[in-house]
Amino acid sequence: RTFTDPSIFAHRTVLVRSDLNVPMDGTTITDNGRVLASAGTIRALAEAGARVIVISHLGRPGGAPDPHFSLAPVAGELAAAIGRDVAFASDTVGEDAAAKVAALNDGDVLLLENLRFNPEETSKDEGERREFASRLAAFADDFVSDGFGVVHRKQASVYELAELLPHYAGSLVQAEVEVSDRLLNSPERPFTVVLGGSKVSDKLGVIDNLIARADNLLIGGGMVFTFLAALGHDIGSSLVEKDRIDDVKGYLERAEAGGARIMLPTDIVMAASFAPDADHWVRPVDALEDTPAGAAGLGLDIGPDTAAAYAEVILGSKTVFWNGPMGVFEFPAFAAGTKTVAAALTASADGAVADRLTVVGGGDSAAAVRALGFSDDEFGHISTGGGASLEYLEGKTLPGIEALA
Ligand code: 3PG
């Protein structure tokens, strides 16, 4: 269930489940993308005269209060993003929260402390989750589910809460679902999927579902070496998931038999060790073992020929979905592949941003493009969901979406 007119919430108290799980360095937020993406719904409700209670998790504190996982620093960031004051309660369903909820006036916004300080939020026991959800529900008249990044979790504030209150999808969840559905069901072609990151095991479900839907699958990141190993290449000391080689062989066969074209790197930036200042050299994939004397040799980025070939395919595509960096972009010496792919997503063949859909999926990929100096508006859509966006594209039914039906 969705809503288009926030004034239906005027004078009502609304629980908004956002995903404000932002990366932190101490008490400093290092990427505020999820706060900015969550701001629209919260601002619209407050402006419409609702009394807004925002709830979220932060990290995985393990079911007990832990100052390292406090949402307190996020309250200020949220206030800046919505242009209104945000009160903060130092607990979730305790005395402070109850007092601050009771003091809310129309248009006020209150953020509660980390939901995961309560073990019931993530409990495997449905009864415990329901009990916690009912304590939250007692605060409010309505529930707006807007934390797309967490809709793949069957947790009290995501699933059970929707059973207890009139519930609606917020504008972020609506937008994320709309884009993901377009990728799955009606992509303009050519449709190219760029997958990176270190582990192929994280991407098996997506490859499995998209191999029959996409035109091109471009593979980068550490997962490349499991593909190269499957093809019989010597990959030196590069990362490999031996128990996934058979899966990968299966995908290569399906691609060959009429699925998406799977493109693999033709060259790799190899390094003497996993370090920012490691000696490094470029080798074609059939000569990765050709290392300088004494060096072990492990692949840390796709090579320049590969990056150029991937950029060309991306530039010629009408729809592009990208998840996972092409190399160890945190080390500048191994960031070139990720930068080239990101740049190709932001430009069309004639240099202007074209009428095409570019989607960056995943918390890490979004953080990567921002860390490399790209801005969000250079892409069609930057998803706030890491695991959630991947699971949606795997074709799974997600509990937090199912609960809103
Ligand atoms: C995420 O960062 O993917 C979401 O906030 C969900 O967090 P979780 O993986 O700890 O459930």
Boltz pocket constraint, residues with backbone or C-beta under 6 A from the ligand:
constraints:
  - pocket:
      binder: B
      contacts: [[A, 19], [A, 21], [A, 59], [A, 60], [A, 149], [A, 150], [A, 153], [A, 363], [A, 384], [A, 385], [A, 386], [A, 387], [A, 388]]
      max_distance: 6.0
